């Protein structure tokens, strides 16, 4: 299903780009002939092509994300728990602690010792 949606998306992108080019050409012909009607028809065709091309891009993106979500669904529960524990494991916690200044007790003790030394040296 994702392959079919991706194929349709690519077809819409190609057709949309073709309509955009044809619309620009039609608009330029209208400019040369000083034909307002032809200019408007060209602009309308160009806009139609732009919408169709963008729709095709979204179809292709959806097919790509659908394919990715199917792969996620196929993973086993143990793989999921392994990846989540590595993302939210001890290393990330200690990293965030040091970033926000809390750290471990020994970090706080060494900071207070350092502060005490600074204060006693300045008196």
ABEGO torsion letter per residue (X at the ends): XAAAAAAAAAAAAAAAAAAAAAAAAAAAAAAAAGBAAAAAAAAAAAAAAAAAAAAAAAAAAAAAAAAAAAAAAABBAAAAAAAAAAAABAAAAAAAAAAAGAEBAAAAAAAAAAAAAAAAAAX
